[in-house]
Amino acid sequence: MSDPLEAAPPSNAEAHAFVTATLPATAEPLASGWSPLAKPVGAFRVLHTADWHLGKCLLTRSRTDEHARFLAFLLQAIRENQVDALVVAGDVFDSPNPPQAAVKQYYDFLSSLRGAGACAAVIVAGNHDSPGHLEAPREVLRSLSFHVIGTLAAQPADWLVPLPGPAAPRLVVAALPFLRDADLRVGLSGQSVEEIRCALVAGIARRYQEAAQAAGEWRARGVPVLATGHLTVVGATGSESEREIHIGGLGAVGADCFPEVFDYVALGHLHRPQAAGGKGRVRYAGSPLALSFSEADDVKEVRLLDFEGGALTGQWSLCVPPARRLTRVRGRHEELAEKLAAAASENALPCWVEVTVEAPPPCDNLFDLILPLVAPHGGLELIRARPGGAGGPAAGGLGGEDGEDWLTHLDDPAAVFARRLEADGSGLSPDDRAALTDAFRELREFHAERRRSPDAAAPTR
Ligand SMILES: [Mn+2]
């Protein structure tokens, strides 16, 4: 491959093959089975990751063990590849008020990172993070060269983080967190959905233009610029585990909204690693863990970037070793023993399996019926059993091609509604769909409000 920056965005398999081909054969292996990437003299090396979702559960199962293994891998990758700066593009935590164990995991990681050498960090808030929670320790972390950005400062010049420091910067990071409605538009009553969408998209583009303008001065002095973002780029591939970012999925921007001043745009929000809009310099690192069954077959990665001579000179994908596999098994009761035997895996932690039983035999508890079939396999753990097939809940047109169905979404009514629109709304225009989505959201808000105060007035439309 002549120039990795100009080449079409590689598939995961290609990206990995490229890394393997680039690595010296004699160096110490990484946990993933790969050797560290030799760093050219004078290069400034960045590791881009996002969407950790610390504190996340799958159903009721904790992912703490998997996160611990990922963070250990990340430290090792940073150390062995001589990374100069870590960039985390949002969704550090899964919720604005994360469990204490997750908060401890985060600070323990930063403490180890500090102990590992001179790696700086730029961490921005995603739509799942509480900006205030993330920024509370901002000053103490800044003294450790860890820059935490939860909210957008008033002046674009204050969005810029020169690394390793302002005296002799080798990279400037335009650190934009997830942009909230108030950062993007002035709400006016009576605006249509399309007007709101346009205002959001224009607001996002304007913020990146302002960042580019502020960074332009550094760029003119030969310092490369990396921008962060936590948003949706049109045409990129989502999965089931991202929460809708703006009302009704509005606010998706084109990859061309990032000015050329940015040598690289480190994105978060979508959980599949991918180049956005076919641009190799605009990238989602993806989540390091499969956060839902829809990501079960994804190869998870972090990205390594080298900046030299004022430009991005190389980028590589580093595969995150999966500590645990997620898998779905579907079949008639009598077929399941054989299918489950084939699904057993040898990862560090047992594979979590969701079993869909076609035409299930009458029983009080499907989980208890399936459990004995899973028990003989040490590498498997049953986390859900449910009925499938004709007449089952999936028959209403919501069953996906990959076998997932609406039960997956019971905790997310907006996703159920979106899938119903997809299944039954073929005659609807995009405007109609957006209006229906909006109306559904209003109704849900109204019902939630009614539960809190039963006298609330009904929505006016
Ligand atoms: Mn996320």
Boltz pocket constraint, residues with backbone or C-beta under 6 A from the ligand:
constraints:
  - pocket:
      binder: B
      contacts: [[A, 51], [A, 53], [A, 90], [A, 91], [A, 126], [A, 128], [A, 241], [A, 242], [A, 269], [A, 270]]
      max_distance: 6.0
